[in-house]
């Protein structure tokens, strides 16, 4: 069994922690929007890996609203071809998409 030890300098560690915190923040913002505006269940807690499209929580009409919200809230562009379960199905996927565009 191979094991690796990775040493990060303080700048790399800070960047890693900042990235993780930003991802969590992005997921919280998107989750709150979905719960309040789409599901109309403000107390609903969505898990980062909970399927949104493939489980029917977000329908095709709401998907367009969600993509517009994400574009405006995070100042990113989402192509219509990305509005599918392969790239847009979980909070984690959405947060990764936003992070990759910043």
Secondary structure as GFF3:
##gff-version 3
##sequence-region A 1 102
A	DSSP	alpha_helix	10	33	.	.	.	ID=ss1
A	DSSP	pi_helix	34	38	.	.	.	ID=ss2
A	DSSP	alpha_helix	60	74	.	.	.	ID=ss3
A	DSSP	three_ten_helix	80	82	.	.	.	ID=ss4
A	DSSP	alpha_helix	85	88	.	.	.	ID=ss5
A	DSSP	alpha_helix	91	101	.	.	.	ID=ss6
###
